[in-house]
Amino acid sequence: MTIDKFNFAGKKAIVRVDFNVPLDENGKITDDTRIRGALPTLKKVLADGGSLIIMSHMGKPKGKVNAKYSLSQIVDAVSEKLGVPVQFASDCAKAGDAAAALKPGEVLLLENLRFYPEEEGKPVGIDKEDPAYEDAKKAMKASQKEFAKTLASYADCYINDAFGTAHRKHASTAVIADYFDADNKMLGYLMEKEVQAVDNILKDIKRPFTAIMGGSKVSTKIGIIENLMDKVDNLILCGGMTYTFAKAQGGKIGNSIVEDDKLDLALDIIAKAKAKGVNLVLGTDCVAADAFSNDAHTQVVPANNIPDGWEGLDAGPETHKAFAAAIEDAKTILWNGPAGVFEFDNFTAGSRAIAEAIAKATKNGAFSLIGGGDSVACINKFGMADQVSYISTGGGALLEAIEGKILPGVAAIKGE
Ligand code: AMP
């Protein structure tokens, strides 16, 4: 079923959202992006004349009640954004009566699902090495099903709109879907958009396709790099990874960040790109600094000839041109990870060159997807969020999807 086709009139919908919003020490929301992201779905249910049971996790309370992570702190904010009063169920597993009493247009927010270990379904208080661990795991899986069944019993239909947790097989993100037939479970609008964005770069690719992977390490991105290698025309590898590649090819990298145990892997990536006809773009020059600091002295040097005592913290001007050449004519673009230590204002130029080239390509009709923590922070820092096609809300979930993994939260509904 799709949310657009479903008529919620007179129905109770249980909706998994990602309201894991950051709070300050007084419990005030410091960034409400995630709440705003779920509004189209929540409003559609109410506009149709349905009632809402909203559920989410917050933080990592590890299966125990912890006031610091109570969703009671966001009731007023959710109510204000939805424009209706929001009731609160202080125990998510004992909300049957409150849910049954809901009338059309009414909203119930459940307490943090992760106050119950059943949500994540991992046995608590027992070590993986313990001989009793396997039995504890089985017992926990059984109680996870019961927990999911209880949540399902509150509603007539189920919507998953929490892309941020779609890569987890939790009670509320996947297991619960077993208790609804195909006509009564669906993805929310935010999930639909995220899934479509991933399809645009993995399935319905318009060429040329340029992927830009940055950040500090090759090791954390290798799954994605390998999956993309079969799909892209241009692959830009930048950021701290540059120096592992430079060293692997015999370069001098001074104090730059490097993964010495990944030198062979770097050579392997270079060879694979060649064999597959992928245009691999690696930094040729860099901005080297004499300390890991915004105020360090700097000089532009070749990325494979960095003086002793200096470290590459950003891409150099020649490299910016190579980035632009590989990005500007692209019709599909994925960007994950900065080209330098963008947190320091003096080392943002490489990431800015990427952002500007992406904006230009997007203006010329390319589909551009920005995702994964730091590149989103980058594009926001440059105030360019409205110049790209789509900014993903899901860090880990997006990266797993791009690696080609099936997301349990999506599979539970679409049956893929
Ligand atoms: P990741 O979490 O692997 O995506 O890496 C993001 C981090 O990589 C950011 O905090 C950047 O500051 C960092 N980074 C990017 N380029 C470099 C570099 N040349 N040296 C050290 N850190 C870098």
Residues whose N, C-alpha, C, O or C-beta is under 5 A from the ligand:
A	BS01	AMP	G214 G215 S216 K217 G239 G240 I257 G312 L313 D314 G337 P338 A339 G340 V341 F342 D374
